[in-house]
Amino acid sequence: MQFSQAYLALYNALQACGWAVVLANLLYGILRKDLPEQLYAAAGPITNVVQGVSLLETVHAAIGLVPSSPLMSLMQWMGRSNVLFLILGPISQLHSSWWSVLMLATWALAEVIRYPQYALSSLGTCPAWLTWLRYTMFIPLYPVGVVAEMGLMVAALPDLAEQKPYSLELPNLYNWAFSYHRFIQVVLALYPFLWWQLYSSLLRARSKKLTPQPPKASKSQ
């Protein structure tokens, strides 16, 4: 076994374990009828760790460890991280929103399938049913996760307008202004189009992965 295979198998296995803990904490809390802020307190910190570490996947793509686009990987990471680290985490009012629970739950459900499939594929031992699950469950989970992310961004707009975090107002040394509140409004307008671009690429990948390839014709003797 090559070092890169062992590394990718270990990385994806650890990520799978992390997301499994997130999902288990959410399910346990839901069974106890916990409130959203209790569910976030149980699952949020672990989500921060596994999501932060997943930036390594952009590095993996950039150095050729995996056949993925570094730009696409980075865009996905930035999209999630923006909502998780810059919006949901700092704005405590959102911890009591069911949007936060829905987002974390859909992320966790998707990742407890995706990461084991990646881990076993890197070892060449992935069963067909897991590959089918990996390339099928994103169909309902991805749109639900995106709606939850947008719901959190919309809910955050009043606080962003009032508190003006991550913003730069004139006059300043750089003679340049930036409004994070306005930025999120633009992101919300573009989100459906960006989402469809990625979603359609996943649908194409599903078609390639799950469509049986015709056997190659044998050469005549």
Accessible surface in RSA format (square Angstrom, percent):
REM  Atomic radii and reference values for relative SASA: ProtOr
REM  Chains: A
REM  Algorithm: Lee & Richards
REM  Probe-radius: 1.40
REM  Slices: 20
REM RES _ NUM      All-atoms   Total-Side   Main-Chain    Non-polar    All polar
REM                ABS   REL    ABS   REL    ABS   REL    ABS   REL    ABS   REL
RES MET A   1   168.45  87.2  81.04  53.6  87.41 208.1  83.17  70.7  85.28 113.0
RES GLN A   2   124.50  69.6 117.92  86.2   6.58  15.7  41.49  88.3  83.02  63.0
RES PHE A   3   171.01  85.6 157.13  97.3  13.88  36.1 162.54  98.5   8.48  24.3
RES SER A   4    34.75  29.4  31.79  42.4   2.96   6.8  19.24  41.0  15.51  21.7
RES GLN A   5    66.03  36.9  65.85  48.1   0.18   0.4  16.87  35.9  49.16  37.3
RES ALA A   6    42.24  38.8  36.38  56.1   5.86  13.3  38.51  54.2   3.73   9.9
RES TYR A   7    65.40  30.5  60.71  34.5   4.69  12.2  57.06  42.9   8.34  10.3
RES LEU A   8    18.22  10.1  18.22  13.0   0.00   0.0  18.22  12.8   0.00   0.0
RES ALA A   9    12.80  11.8  11.50  17.7   1.30   2.9  11.84  16.7   0.95   2.5
RES LEU A  10   107.57  59.9 103.03  73.7   4.54  11.4 106.93  75.1   0.64   1.7
RES TYR A  11    15.37   7.2  11.73   6.7   3.63   9.5  15.04  11.3   0.33   0.4
RES ASN A  12    10.55   7.3  10.55  10.2   0.00   0.0   0.00   0.0  10.55  10.2
RES ALA A  13    41.45  38.1  38.13  58.8   3.32   7.6  40.99  57.7   0.46   1.2
RES LEU A  14   112.13  62.4 104.87  75.0   7.26  18.3 105.19  73.9   6.94  18.7
RES GLN A  15     6.82   3.8   6.55   4.8   0.26   0.6   1.77   3.8   5.05   3.8
RES ALA A  16    13.74  12.6  12.11  18.7   1.63   3.7  12.46  17.5   1.29   3.4
RES CYS A  17    78.15  59.1  73.39  81.9   4.76  11.2  25.89  65.6  52.26  56.3
RES GLY A  18    13.05  16.1   0.00   N/A  13.05  16.1  12.52  34.4   0.53   1.2
RES TRP A  19     2.13   0.9   2.13   1.0   0.00   0.0   1.29   0.7   0.84   1.4
RES ALA A  20    46.02  42.3  41.59  64.2   4.43  10.1  42.83  60.3   3.20   8.5
RES VAL A  21    68.92  45.4  66.77  60.5   2.15   5.2  68.91  59.9   0.01   0.0
RES VAL A  22     0.00   0.0   0.00   0.0   0.00   0.0   0.00   0.0   0.00   0.0
RES LEU A  23    24.76  13.8  24.76  17.7   0.00   0.0  24.76  17.4   0.00   0.0
RES ALA A  24    55.01  50.6  47.28  73.0   7.74  17.6  52.05  73.3   2.96   7.9
RES ASN A  25    43.30  29.9  40.30  38.9   3.00   7.2   3.50   8.4  39.80  38.5
RES LEU A  26     1.01   0.6   0.99   0.7   0.02   0.1   1.01   0.7   0.00   0.0
RES LEU A  27    93.67  52.2  93.40  66.8   0.27   0.7  93.44  65.6   0.23   0.6
RES TYR A  28   135.47  63.2 133.00  75.7   2.46   6.4  98.57  74.1  36.89  45.5
RES GLY A  29     2.61   3.2   0.00   N/A   2.61   3.2   2.61   7.1   0.00   0.0
RES ILE A  30    79.53  45.3  70.57  52.6   8.96  21.6  72.61  52.3   6.92  18.8
RES LEU A  31   147.85  82.3 121.48  86.9  26.37  66.3 124.94  87.7  22.91  61.7
RES ARG A  32   139.57  58.6 110.10  56.1  29.48  70.2  44.14  60.3  95.43  57.8
RES LYS A  33   182.88  89.2 156.44  96.0  26.44  63.0 105.94  95.4  76.94  82.0
RES ASP A  34    20.29  14.2  14.15  14.1   6.14  14.5   1.39   3.3  18.90  18.9
RES LEU A  35   102.58  57.1 102.58  73.4   0.00   0.0 102.58  72.0   0.00   0.0
RES PRO A  36     7.60   5.5   7.60   6.9   0.00   0.0   7.60   6.3   0.00   0.0
RES GLU A  37    71.25  40.9  66.65  50.4   4.60  11.0  36.29  70.2  34.96  28.5
RES GLN A  38    89.05  49.8  80.85  59.1   8.20  19.5  28.89  61.5  60.16  45.6
RES LEU A  39     0.55   0.3   0.40   0.3   0.15   0.4   0.55   0.4   0.00   0.0
RES TYR A  40    23.08  10.8  22.52  12.8   0.55   1.4  15.51  11.7   7.56   9.3
RES ALA A  41    68.05  62.6  48.62  75.0  19.43  44.2  54.50  76.8  13.54  35.9
RES ALA A  42    46.14  42.4  29.86  46.1  16.29  37.1  40.49  57.0   5.66  15.0
RES ALA A  43     0.00   0.0   0.00   0.0   0.00   0.0   0.00   0.0   0.00   0.0
RES GLY A  44     0.07   0.1   0.00   N/A   0.07   0.1   0.07   0.2   0.00   0.0
RES PRO A  45    75.93  55.3  71.45  65.1   4.48  16.3  74.05  61.1   1.88  11.7
RES ILE A  46    49.72  28.3  48.10  35.8   1.63   3.9  49.69  35.8   0.03   0.1
RES THR A  47     0.00   0.0   0.00   0.0   0.00   0.0   0.00   0.0   0.00   0.0
RES ASN A  48    50.10  34.6  45.97  44.4   4.13  10.0  13.80  33.2  36.30  35.1
RES VAL A  49    95.71  63.0  88.39  80.0   7.31  17.6  95.21  82.7   0.50   1.4
RES VAL A  50     9.86   6.5   9.66   8.7   0.20   0.5   9.86   8.6   0.00   0.0
RES GLN A  51     4.00   2.2   3.88   2.8   0.12   0.3   0.12   0.3   3.88   2.9
RES GLY A  52    27.89  34.4   0.00   N/A  27.89  34.4  19.30  53.0   8.59  19.2
RES VAL A  53    64.83  42.7  57.25  51.8   7.58  18.3  64.09  55.7   0.73   2.0
RES SER A  54    13.06  11.0  10.47  14.0   2.59   6.0   8.06  17.2   5.00   7.0
RES LEU A  55    69.63  38.8  69.63  49.8   0.00   0.0  69.63  48.9   0.00   0.0
RES LEU A  56    73.50  40.9  72.82  52.1   0.68   1.7  73.06  51.3   0.44   1.2
RES GLU A  57    35.66  20.5  34.04  25.8   1.62   3.9  18.69  36.1  16.97  13.9
RES THR A  58    18.62  13.2  18.62  18.9   0.00   0.0  18.34  24.6   0.27   0.4
RES VAL A  59    70.24  46.2  68.90  62.4   1.34   3.2  70.24  61.0   0.00   0.0
RES HIS A  60     6.32   3.5   6.32   4.4   0.00   0.0   3.32   3.4   3.00   3.5
RES ALA A  61     8.53   7.8   0.00   0.0   8.53  19.4   0.00   0.0   8.53  22.6
RES ALA A  62    67.34  61.9  34.41  53.1  32.93  74.9  36.04  50.8  31.30  82.9
RES ILE A  63   118.04  67.2  80.57  60.0  37.47  90.3  89.86  64.7  28.18  76.5
RES GLY A  64    60.63  74.8   0.00   N/A  60.63  74.8  30.54  83.8  30.09  67.4
RES LEU A  65    54.29  30.2  34.94  25.0  19.35  48.7  37.33  26.2  16.96  45.7
RES VAL A  66    40.61  26.7  36.52  33.1   4.09   9.9  37.69  32.7   2.92   7.9
RES PRO A  67   145.13 105.8 103.22  94.1  41.91 152.3 119.16  98.4  25.97 161.4
RES SER A  68    61.95  52.3  43.87  58.6  18.07  41.6  26.01  55.4  35.94  50.3
RES SER A  69    57.34  48.5  43.78  58.4  13.56  31.2  36.09  76.9  21.25  29.8
RES PRO A  70    54.26  39.5  53.63  48.9   0.63   2.3  53.98  44.6   0.29   1.8
RES LEU A  71   121.68  67.8 117.13  83.8   4.55  11.4 120.44  84.6   1.23   3.3
RES MET A  72    62.40  32.3  61.34  40.6   1.06   2.5  56.40  48.0   6.00   7.9
RES SER A  73    20.20  17.1  14.93  19.9   5.27  12.1  10.68  22.7   9.52  13.3
RES LEU A  74    61.99  34.5  61.99  44.3   0.00   0.0  61.99  43.5   0.00   0.0
RES MET A  75    85.78  44.4  75.54  50.0  10.25  24.4  63.25  53.8  22.53  29.8
RES GLN A  76    83.35  46.6  72.76  53.2  10.59  25.2  26.85  57.2  56.49  42.8
RES TRP A  77    55.22  22.2  50.56  24.5   4.66  10.9  54.81  29.2   0.41   0.7
RES MET A  78   105.91  54.8 101.43  67.1   4.47  10.7  89.65  76.2  16.26  21.5
RES GLY A  79    25.19  31.1   0.00   N/A  25.19  31.1  24.05  66.0   1.14   2.6
RES ARG A  80    52.52  22.1  51.41  26.2   1.11   2.6  15.94  21.8  36.58  22.2
RES SER A  81     7.51   6.3   6.79   9.1   0.72   1.7   7.01  14.9   0.50   0.7
RES ASN A  82    23.96  16.5  20.85  20.2   3.10   7.5  15.98  38.5   7.98   7.7
RES VAL A  83     0.57   0.4   0.57   0.5   0.00   0.0   0.57   0.5   0.00   0.0
RES LEU A  84     1.10   0.6   0.00   0.0   1.10   2.8   0.00   0.0   1.10   3.0
RES PHE A  85    68.89  34.5  55.25  34.2  13.64  35.5  57.71  35.0  11.18  32.0
RES LEU A  86    67.03  37.3  65.79  47.1   1.24   3.1  65.79  46.2   1.24   3.3
RES ILE A  87     0.00   0.0   0.00   0.0   0.00   0.0   0.00   0.0   0.00   0.0
RES LEU A  88     0.00   0.0   0.00   0.0   0.00   0.0   0.00   0.0   0.00   0.0
RES GLY A  89    28.47  35.1   0.00   N/A  28.47  35.1  15.48  42.5  12.99  29.1
RES PRO A  90    78.27  57.0  39.52  36.0  38.75 140.9  51.45  42.5  26.83 166.7
RES ILE A  91    11.64   6.6   8.86   6.6   2.78   6.7  11.64   8.4   0.00   0.0
RES SER A  92    76.05  64.3  67.01  89.4   9.04  20.8  39.30  83.7  36.76  51.5
RES GLN A  93   113.28  63.3  99.80  72.9  13.48  32.1  64.37 137.0  48.91  37.1
RES LEU A  94     7.92   4.4   7.84   5.6   0.09   0.2   7.92   5.6   0.00   0.0
RES HIS A  95    36.47  19.9  36.47  25.3   0.00   0.0  22.04  22.7  14.43  16.8
RES SER A  96    60.87  51.4  45.39  60.6  15.48  35.7  23.97  51.0  36.90  51.7
RES SER A  97    23.41  19.8  15.92  21.2   7.49  17.3  18.95  40.3   4.46   6.2
RES TRP A  98   147.21  59.1 141.57  68.5   5.64  13.2 118.47  63.2  28.74  46.6
RES TRP A  99    96.92  38.9  94.99  46.0   1.93   4.5  71.16  37.9  25.76  41.8
RES SER A 100     0.14   0.1   0.14   0.2   0.00   0.0   0.01   0.0   0.13   0.2
RES VAL A 101     7.72   5.1   7.54   6.8   0.18   0.4   7.72   6.7   0.00   0.0
RES LEU A 102    66.69  37.1  63.82  45.7   2.87   7.2  66.31  46.6   0.38   1.0
RES MET A 103     0.00   0.0   0.00   0.0   0.00   0.0   0.00   0.0   0.00   0.0
RES LEU A 104     0.49   0.3   0.49   0.4   0.00   0.0   0.49   0.3   0.00   0.0
RES ALA A 105    19.18  17.6  19.18  29.6   0.00   0.0  19.18  27.0   0.00   0.0
RES THR A 106     8.23   5.9   6.92   7.0   1.31   3.1   7.10   9.5   1.13   1.7
RES TRP A 107     6.64   2.7   6.04   2.9   0.60   1.4   5.05   2.7   1.59   2.6
RES ALA A 108     0.00   0.0   0.00   0.0   0.00   0.0   0.00   0.0   0.00   0.0
RES LEU A 109    73.60  41.0  73.52  52.6   0.08   0.2  73.52  51.6   0.08   0.2
RES ALA A 110    28.02  25.8  22.48  34.7   5.54  12.6  25.15  35.4   2.88   7.6
RES GLU A 111     5.47   3.1   5.47   4.1   0.00   0.0   0.09   0.2   5.38   4.4
RES VAL A 112    37.26  24.5  25.38  23.0  11.88  28.6  25.58  22.2  11.68  31.7
RES ILE A 113    24.08  13.7  23.50  17.5   0.58   1.4  24.08  17.3   0.00   0.0
RES ARG A 114    48.14  20.2  48.07  24.5   0.07   0.2  17.21  23.5  30.93  18.7
RES TYR A 115     1.52   0.7   1.52   0.9   0.00   0.0   0.28   0.2   1.24   1.5
RES PRO A 116    37.28  27.2  34.03  31.0   3.25  11.8  37.28  30.8   0.00   0.0
RES GLN A 117     7.91   4.4   7.91   5.8   0.00   0.0   0.00   0.0   7.91   6.0
RES TYR A 118    70.98  33.1  67.42  38.4   3.56   9.3  48.66  36.6  22.32  27.5
RES ALA A 119     9.76   9.0   9.76  15.1   0.00   0.0   9.76  13.7   0.00   0.0
RES LEU A 120    60.81  33.9  60.81  43.5   0.00   0.0  60.81  42.7   0.00   0.0
RES SER A 121    52.36  44.2  32.11  42.9  20.25  46.7  31.03  66.1  21.33  29.9
RES SER A 122    22.70  19.2   6.91   9.2  15.78  36.4  19.47  41.5   3.23   4.5
RES LEU A 123    66.36  37.0  44.49  31.8  21.87  55.0  45.79  32.2  20.57  55.4
RES GLY A 124    67.02  82.7   0.00   N/A  67.02  82.7  34.39  94.4  32.63  73.1
RES THR A 125    88.47  62.9  65.46  66.4  23.01  54.8  71.62  96.2  16.85  25.5
RES CYS A 126    32.97  24.9   6.23   7.0  26.73  62.8   6.36  16.1  26.61  28.7
RES PRO A 127    44.11  32.1  32.89  30.0  11.22  40.8  44.11  36.4   0.00   0.0
RES ALA A 128    87.22  80.2  69.50 107.3  17.73  40.3  75.92 106.9  11.30  29.9
RES TRP A 129   164.15  65.9 155.05  75.0   9.10  21.4 144.03  76.8  20.12  32.6
RES LEU A 130    13.09   7.3  13.09   9.4   0.00   0.0  13.09   9.2   0.00   0.0
RES THR A 131    25.57  18.2  25.57  25.9   0.00   0.0  17.16  23.0   8.41  12.7
RES TRP A 132   123.82  49.7 123.82  59.9   0.00   0.0 106.73  56.9  17.09  27.7
RES LEU A 133    49.30  27.5  49.30  35.3   0.00   0.0  49.30  34.6   0.00   0.0
RES ARG A 134    25.48  10.7  21.54  11.0   3.94   9.4   1.73   2.4  23.75  14.4
RES TYR A 135    20.54   9.6  20.54  11.7   0.00   0.0   2.40   1.8  18.14  22.4
RES THR A 136    21.61  15.4  21.58  21.9   0.03   0.1  21.58  29.0   0.03   0.1
RES MET A 137    63.50  32.9  63.50  42.0   0.00   0.0  42.74  36.3  20.76  27.5
RES PHE A 138    15.24   7.6  12.75   7.9   2.48   6.5  13.65   8.3   1.59   4.5
RES ILE A 139    60.34  34.3  57.73  43.0   2.62   6.3  57.73  41.6   2.62   7.1
RES PRO A 140    67.44  49.2  58.38  53.2   9.06  32.9  66.75  55.1   0.69   4.3
RES LEU A 141    19.75  11.0  18.22  13.0   1.54   3.9  18.32  12.9   1.43   3.8
RES TYR A 142    54.07  25.2  48.22  27.4   5.84  15.2  43.49  32.7  10.58  13.0
RES PRO A 143    36.17  26.4  34.40  31.4   1.77   6.4  35.89  29.6   0.28   1.7
RES VAL A 144    59.04  38.9  56.71  51.3   2.33   5.6  59.04  51.3   0.00   0.0
RES GLY A 145     3.56   4.4   0.00   N/A   3.56   4.4   3.56   9.8   0.00   0.0
RES VAL A 146    12.18   8.0  12.00  10.9   0.18   0.4  12.00  10.4   0.18   0.5
RES VAL A 147    79.77  52.5  78.36  70.9   1.41   3.4  78.94  68.6   0.83   2.2
RES ALA A 148     0.00   0.0   0.00   0.0   0.00   0.0   0.00   0.0   0.00   0.0
RES GLU A 149    12.54   7.2  12.54   9.5   0.00   0.0   0.00   0.0  12.54  10.2
RES MET A 150    46.17  23.9  46.15  30.5   0.02   0.1  35.09  29.8  11.08  14.7
RES GLY A 151    11.09  13.7   0.00   N/A  11.09  13.7   9.00  24.7   2.09   4.7
RES LEU A 152     0.00   0.0   0.00   0.0   0.00   0.0   0.00   0.0   0.00   0.0
RES MET A 153     0.26   0.1   0.26   0.2   0.00   0.0   0.08   0.1   0.19   0.2
RES VAL A 154    82.07  54.0  78.44  71.0   3.63   8.7  78.44  68.2   3.63   9.8
RES ALA A 155    47.86  44.0  22.92  35.4  24.95  56.7  33.27  46.9  14.59  38.6
RES ALA A 156     0.09   0.1   0.00   0.0   0.09   0.2   0.09   0.1   0.00   0.0
RES LEU A 157    31.27  17.4  31.08  22.2   0.20   0.5  31.26  22.0   0.02   0.0
RES PRO A 158    93.90  68.4  81.69  74.5  12.20  44.4  89.94  74.3   3.95  24.6
RES ASP A 159    29.48  20.6  25.24  25.1   4.23  10.0   9.82  23.1  19.66  19.6
RES LEU A 160     0.46   0.3   0.46   0.3   0.00   0.0   0.46   0.3   0.00   0.0
RES ALA A 161    45.52  41.9  32.40  50.0  13.12  29.9  35.41  49.9  10.12  26.8
RES GLU A 162   133.61  76.7 105.57  79.9  28.04  66.8  41.68  80.6  91.93  75.1
RES GLN A 163   112.02  62.6  87.04  63.6  24.98  59.5  22.08  47.0  89.94  68.2
RES LYS A 164   107.49  52.4  95.06  58.3  12.43  29.6  55.69  50.1  51.80  55.2
RES PRO A 165    37.62  27.4  27.16  24.8  10.47  38.0  37.62  31.1   0.00   0.0
RES TYR A 166    98.63  46.0  62.71  35.7  35.91  93.5  73.20  55.0  25.43  31.3
RES SER A 167    33.50  28.3   5.41   7.2  28.09  64.7   4.59   9.8  28.91  40.5
RES LEU A 168    61.42  34.2  58.39  41.8   3.03   7.6  60.12  42.2   1.29   3.5
RES GLU A 169   101.55  58.3  89.28  67.5  12.27  29.2  36.33  70.3  65.22  53.2
RES LEU A 170   100.42  55.9  73.80  52.8  26.62  66.9  74.06  52.0  26.36  70.9
RES PRO A 171   134.89  98.3 114.04 104.0  20.85  75.8 116.49  96.2  18.40 114.3
RES ASN A 172    38.17  26.3  12.54  12.1  25.63  61.7  24.94  60.0  13.23  12.8
RES LEU A 173   163.55  91.1 128.22  91.7  35.33  88.8 136.08  95.6  27.47  73.9
RES TYR A 174   159.88  74.6 135.79  77.3  24.09  62.7  98.75  74.2  61.13  75.4
RES ASN A 175   124.38  85.8 105.62 102.1  18.76  45.2  24.84  59.8  99.55  96.2
RES TRP A 176   152.01  61.0 149.32  72.3   2.69   6.3 124.21  66.2  27.79  45.1
RES ALA A 177    52.31  48.1  32.62  50.3  19.69  44.8  32.77  46.2  19.53  51.7
RES PHE A 178    65.62  32.8  59.16  36.6   6.46  16.8  64.24  38.9   1.37   3.9
RES SER A 179    51.26  43.3  43.88  58.6   7.38  17.0  33.44  71.2  17.82  25.0
RES TYR A 180     6.62   3.1   6.62   3.8   0.00   0.0   6.62   5.0   0.00   0.0
RES HIS A 181    37.66  20.6  37.17  25.8   0.49   1.3  21.57  22.2  16.09  18.7
RES ARG A 182   147.46  61.9 147.46  75.2   0.00   0.0  45.21  61.8 102.25  62.0
RES PHE A 183    84.55  42.3  79.09  49.0   5.46  14.2  84.08  51.0   0.47   1.3
RES ILE A 184     0.00   0.0   0.00   0.0   0.00   0.0   0.00   0.0   0.00   0.0
RES GLN A 185    62.06  34.7  53.95  39.4   8.11  19.3  19.09  40.6  42.97  32.6
RES VAL A 186    74.57  49.1  71.68  64.9   2.89   7.0  74.47  64.7   0.10   0.3
RES VAL A 187    24.63  16.2  24.11  21.8   0.53   1.3  24.63  21.4   0.00   0.0
RES LEU A 188    23.02  12.8  18.54  13.3   4.47  11.2  18.78  13.2   4.24  11.4
RES ALA A 189    65.20  59.9  46.00  71.0  19.19  43.7  58.18  81.9   7.02  18.6
RES LEU A 190    87.21  48.6  87.21  62.4   0.00   0.0  87.21  61.2   0.00   0.0
RES TYR A 191    25.78  12.0  25.41  14.5   0.37   1.0  20.90  15.7   4.88   6.0
RES PRO A 192    61.12  44.5  55.84  50.9   5.28  19.2  58.52  48.3   2.60  16.2
RES PHE A 193   148.69  74.4 138.48  85.8  10.21  26.6 142.13  86.2   6.55  18.8
RES LEU A 194    79.14  44.1  73.11  52.3   6.03  15.2  73.73  51.8   5.41  14.6
RES TRP A 195    54.85  22.0  49.76  24.1   5.08  11.9  54.20  28.9   0.65   1.1
RES TRP A 196   130.93  52.5 130.93  63.4   0.00   0.0 107.04  57.1  23.88  38.7
RES GLN A 197   104.81  58.6 100.97  73.8   3.83   9.1  33.09  70.4  71.71  54.4
RES LEU A 198    20.08  11.2  19.84  14.2   0.25   0.6  19.93  14.0   0.16   0.4
RES TYR A 199    18.64   8.7  18.64  10.6   0.00   0.0  11.31   8.5   7.33   9.0
RES SER A 200    19.22  16.2  18.45  24.6   0.77   1.8  12.00  25.6   7.21  10.1
RES SER A 201    31.83  26.9  26.11  34.8   5.72  13.2  22.07  47.0   9.76  13.7
RES LEU A 202    34.52  19.2  34.48  24.7   0.04   0.1  34.48  24.2   0.04   0.1
RES LEU A 203    59.74  33.3  53.65  38.4   6.09  15.3  54.08  38.0   5.65  15.2
RES ARG A 204   141.34  59.3 137.88  70.3   3.47   8.3  68.14  93.1  73.20  44.4
RES ALA A 205    35.78  32.9  31.04  47.9   4.74  10.8  35.03  49.3   0.75   2.0
RES ARG A 206    62.21  26.1  62.18  31.7   0.03   0.1   2.76   3.8  59.45  36.0
RES SER A 207    64.41  54.4  56.63  75.6   7.78  17.9  31.40  66.9  33.01  46.2
RES LYS A 208   159.40  77.8 144.94  88.9  14.46  34.4  92.37  83.1  67.04  71.4
RES LYS A 209   123.98  60.5  96.39  59.1  27.60  65.7  45.01  40.5  78.97  84.1
RES LEU A 210    50.91  28.4  26.06  18.6  24.85  62.5  30.73  21.6  20.18  54.3
RES THR A 211    72.94  51.9  66.13  67.0   6.80  16.2  54.40  73.1  18.54  28.0
RES PRO A 212   118.53  86.4  97.24  88.6  21.29  77.4 108.44  89.5  10.09  62.7
RES GLN A 213   134.94  75.5 110.13  80.5  24.81  59.1  58.22 123.9  76.72  58.2
RES PRO A 214   106.72  77.8  89.87  81.9  16.85  61.2  96.33  79.5  10.39  64.6
RES PRO A 215   128.23  93.5 102.53  93.5  25.70  93.4 112.27  92.7  15.96  99.2
RES LYS A 216   202.71  98.9 171.96 105.5  30.75  73.2 119.76 107.8  82.96  88.4
RES ALA A 217    99.48  91.5  65.55 101.2  33.93  77.2  75.23 105.9  24.25  64.2
RES SER A 218   108.15  91.4  77.20 103.0  30.95  71.3  50.96 108.5  57.18  80.1
RES LYS A 219   188.84  92.1 171.20 105.0  17.64  42.0 120.88 108.8  67.97  72.4
RES SER A 220   112.50  95.1  78.78 105.1  33.72  77.7  53.29 113.5  59.20  82.9
RES GLN A 221   219.28 122.6 148.16 108.3  71.12 169.3  96.83 206.1 122.45  92.9
END  Absolute sums over single chains surface
CHAIN  1 A    12962.0      10953.5       2008.5       9228.7       3733.4
END  Absolute sums over all chains
TOTAL         12962.0      10953.5       2008.5       9228.7       3733.4
